């Protein structure tokens, strides 16, 4: 099993820089030959950044500017630490998933789910990347940890 990479969360501006360098500015291709793209504006949603009112910012571009200027910083309760730490797993999820399924979630958007176990069979640590399908392109929507993958998810498998 692969080692589960994680990020050290010290500064939101550095985390955004890492995201841009390693996910937005990198060509990632899944095993089927489809490119998976990460957009800069999705960073806010991917880490579930929240305003002081507990809501996701309505204008992600303005939130990104606030991060770059140092006005928005890492603050406990204002982002999802687990989801932020999942970001390094995205490359492995795209390039070497255990399976790709149609999105089984009732709520939310996205068409396909890339699933990988970063733990062991006995002690699984699943990560899931949800993507929108846009022709031959896949656009990342969200990435999150998952405790288990059940029969419902396995029945939705489209690869391998």
Backbone torsions as a table, in degrees:
resi	resn	phi	psi	omega
1	UNK	NA	143.1	178.6
2	UNK	-70.6	151.7	174.8
3	UNK	-71.5	139.3	-178.2
4	UNK	-82.2	103.2	179.3
5	UNK	-70.6	147.3	175.8
6	UNK	-139.2	167.1	177.8
7	UNK	-107.2	144.4	170.4
8	UNK	-85.3	123.3	-175.9
9	UNK	-95.2	103.0	-179.4
10	UNK	-116.3	-37.3	-173.8
11	UNK	-148.3	131.0	-178.2
12	UNK	-63.0	-37.6	178.8
13	UNK	-63.5	-40.8	177.3
14	UNK	-67.1	-38.4	178.4
15	UNK	-63.5	-42.2	176.6
16	UNK	-62.7	-42.7	178.1
17	UNK	-61.2	-42.7	178.0
18	UNK	-61.9	-45.0	-179.5
19	UNK	-59.0	-47.1	-179.8
20	UNK	-62.7	-46.5	-177.1
21	UNK	-66.1	-47.5	-170.3
22	UNK	-92.4	-20.1	-179.8
23	UNK	-119.6	-46.7	-178.1
24	UNK	-72.8	-39.8	-174.0
25	UNK	-98.9	23.4	-179.8
26	UNK	-124.9	139.6	176.0
27	UNK	-87.4	114.3	178.7
28	UNK	-111.1	130.4	-177.8
29	UNK	-125.0	132.4	-179.8
30	UNK	-81.1	171.9	-176.8
31	UNK	-62.8	-16.6	178.5
32	UNK	-89.2	-5.0	-179.6
33	UNK	94.9	6.3	178.9
34	UNK	-88.5	135.9	176.1
35	UNK	-77.4	136.9	176.0
36	UNK	-112.5	123.1	-174.3
37	UNK	-111.7	138.9	173.7
38	UNK	-111.2	125.2	179.5
39	UNK	-94.3	143.8	179.2
40	UNK	-56.3	-41.5	-176.7
41	UNK	-66.4	-20.3	-180.0
42	UNK	-78.3	-11.4	-178.7
43	UNK	-54.2	-44.5	-178.2
44	UNK	-57.9	-44.4	179.6
45	UNK	-72.8	-40.2	-177.0
46	UNK	-58.7	-36.8	179.7
47	UNK	-98.6	3.9	-177.9
48	UNK	51.7	52.9	176.2
49	UNK	-64.2	138.6	-178.3
50	UNK	-124.1	150.4	173.4
51	UNK	-78.7	176.7	177.8
52	UNK	-65.1	-13.4	177.8
53	UNK	-93.9	3.7	176.8
54	UNK	81.5	16.9	-179.9
55	UNK	-115.5	155.2	175.4
56	UNK	-69.4	136.5	180.0
57	UNK	-55.4	136.7	-178.9
58	UNK	-72.1	-27.3	179.6
59	UNK	-119.1	95.6	-177.8
60	UNK	-59.6	-34.0	-179.5
61	UNK	-64.6	-40.6	177.8
62	UNK	-67.0	-37.2	177.4
63	UNK	-64.0	-40.6	178.2
64	UNK	-63.3	-40.7	176.2
65	UNK	-62.1	-40.4	177.5
66	UNK	-62.6	-38.2	176.9
67	UNK	-65.2	-47.5	-178.5
68	UNK	-62.1	-33.9	-179.4
69	UNK	-85.5	-4.2	179.5
70	UNK	82.2	9.9	179.1
71	UNK	-80.8	-28.4	176.3
72	UNK	-109.8	122.4	-175.6
73	UNK	-126.6	168.4	175.8
74	UNK	-66.0	120.4	179.8
75	UNK	-139.3	127.9	-179.5
76	UNK	-53.1	133.8	-179.8
77	UNK	87.5	-9.3	-179.1
78	UNK	-104.0	3.0	175.3
79	UNK	-158.8	166.1	179.8
80	UNK	-97.3	105.4	-176.8
81	UNK	-57.6	-44.0	-178.8
82	UNK	-62.1	-43.7	-179.8
83	UNK	-68.2	-37.6	176.9
84	UNK	-62.8	-38.3	-179.2
85	UNK	-75.2	-14.2	176.9
86	UNK	-76.8	-19.8	-173.9
87	UNK	-52.1	-42.5	179.7
88	UNK	-63.6	-21.3	179.5
89	UNK	-75.4	-14.4	-175.4
90	UNK	-59.6	-41.0	179.7
91	UNK	-60.5	-47.4	179.0
92	UNK	-65.2	-38.9	177.8
93	UNK	-60.2	-42.0	-179.0
94	UNK	-71.8	-50.8	-170.7
95	UNK	-81.1	-30.2	-177.3
96	UNK	-139.0	59.5	179.1
97	UNK	-72.6	155.2	172.1
98	UNK	-75.2	-35.0	176.5
99	UNK	-159.7	158.3	173.5
100	UNK	-122.4	129.8	-176.1
101	UNK	-125.0	162.7	165.7
102	UNK	-70.7	150.6	-177.7
103	UNK	-64.8	120.3	-176.9
104	UNK	-92.3	-6.2	-176.0
105	UNK	-74.1	136.2	179.9
106	UNK	-71.7	-37.4	-179.5
107	UNK	-106.0	164.5	178.1
108	UNK	89.4	174.2	-179.8
109	UNK	-115.5	165.5	-178.6
110	UNK	125.4	149.2	-174.9
111	UNK	-109.6	-33.2	-176.3
112	UNK	-128.5	150.5	179.0
113	UNK	-123.5	122.7	174.5
114	UNK	-93.8	127.7	-174.4
115	UNK	-124.4	137.4	176.2
116	UNK	-147.4	139.7	175.1
117	UNK	-94.5	114.4	178.2
118	UNK	-94.0	1.7	178.0
119	UNK	-104.8	-141.5	177.2
120	UNK	-116.0	174.1	177.8
121	UNK	-65.0	-37.2	-179.2
122	UNK	-76.3	-37.6	-179.6
123	UNK	-124.3	76.6	-175.6
124	UNK	-71.5	149.4	173.2
125	UNK	-135.7	84.4	-177.0
126	UNK	-79.3	146.3	169.1
127	UNK	-126.1	145.5	-177.7
128	UNK	-129.9	133.2	175.1
129	UNK	-116.3	121.1	178.1
130	UNK	-98.6	133.2	-179.1
131	UNK	-130.8	147.8	168.7
132	UNK	-83.8	141.9	175.9
133	UNK	-95.2	124.8	177.5
134	UNK	-130.4	80.2	-175.3
135	UNK	66.5	-122.4	178.6
136	UNK	-88.4	4.5	-178.4
137	UNK	-108.9	142.7	173.5
138	UNK	-116.8	131.3	179.9
139	UNK	-111.6	121.7	-178.8
140	UNK	-64.2	134.1	179.4
141	UNK	-110.2	-48.8	-178.4
142	UNK	-156.5	156.3	175.6
143	UNK	-136.3	137.2	-176.8
144	UNK	-154.9	157.3	174.6
145	UNK	-78.7	155.1	179.0
146	UNK	-143.8	132.7	-176.9
147	UNK	-70.5	-39.8	-179.0
148	UNK	-147.7	158.1	174.5
149	UNK	-119.3	121.0	-174.8
150	UNK	-103.9	-169.3	-178.7
151	UNK	-63.6	-35.4	-179.9
152	UNK	-59.4	-48.1	-179.3
153	UNK	-65.8	-42.3	-177.8
154	UNK	-65.6	-31.3	177.6
155	UNK	-69.3	-21.6	-179.6
156	UNK	-87.4	2.8	-175.8
157	UNK	-58.6	133.2	174.2
158	UNK	-119.0	-12.2	175.2
159	UNK	-153.2	142.3	-9.0
160	UNK	-76.8	NA	NA
